[in-house]
Amino acid sequence: MPGRGYRAAGKFAVLPLRRQLPCLASLRKAVVVSAAVAAGCGPVFAGVETLRAERKLEEARALGAAEHAPYEYTMAEEHLEKARLEAAEADYGDAERLSQTALGYAERALALARAARRDTGR
């Protein structure tokens, strides 16, 4: 006995087509992303992540994160540098992962630098 919204199709219950469309859209997106990665878009994804991390690190640098959050700032710099090296060696998966880690450290450094500036009244 089919549940609510289902119709019987032989031994199986099938969703009406209008309820299947979101699943088909998700499947389509997954296929497009997989095809893009397989087609060589690795440098694009790694480059975007690296750029995001660079911008956030520059913003942290401008607020004095090297002084107020030296650990986070240094970790962001080092991870970003390693991401650039991995990208230069065409290891884009590692480059993207390292860029994401650098972005996390840069965001933390930025937050600490903002808090320090707020505490000192600058």
Secondary structure, DSSP 4 states (H G I P E B T S, - for coil): ---TT-EEETTEEE--HHHHHHHHHHHHHHHHHHHHHHTT-HHHHHHHHHHHHHHHHHHHHHTTHHHH-HHHHHHHHHHHHHHHHHHHTT-HHHHHHHHHHHHHHHHHHHHHHHHHHHHHT-
